[in-house]
Amino acid sequence: MTIIEQIYEIVKSLPQEQSREILTFAEFIRAQHLNANPSSATLDTSTPWAELVYSLAGTWAEDFPTLEDIRGTLEVRNRVSQ
């Protein structure tokens, strides 16, 4: 029996919450490994850089203030400091 099969057998006998803890731990271990060995992370180098940037454009739009929001905040700060 492989390690994966052994882990699966144990996890499938656990309650759901404990299974989630095992999953969280496994994800933590994987992240540690990827951070320690960044060259081992696979990158899709077949996508041209410009195409990748274009495909991601606007994906974080809701996380950033608009120009109007920034200007409004600056105007309020200027009024308060005067």
Secondary structure, DSSP 8 states (H G I E B T S, - for coil): --HHHHHHHHHHTS-HHHHHHHHHHHHHHHHHHHHH-GGGS---TTS-HHHHHHHHTTTTGGGS--HHHHHHHHHHHHHHH-
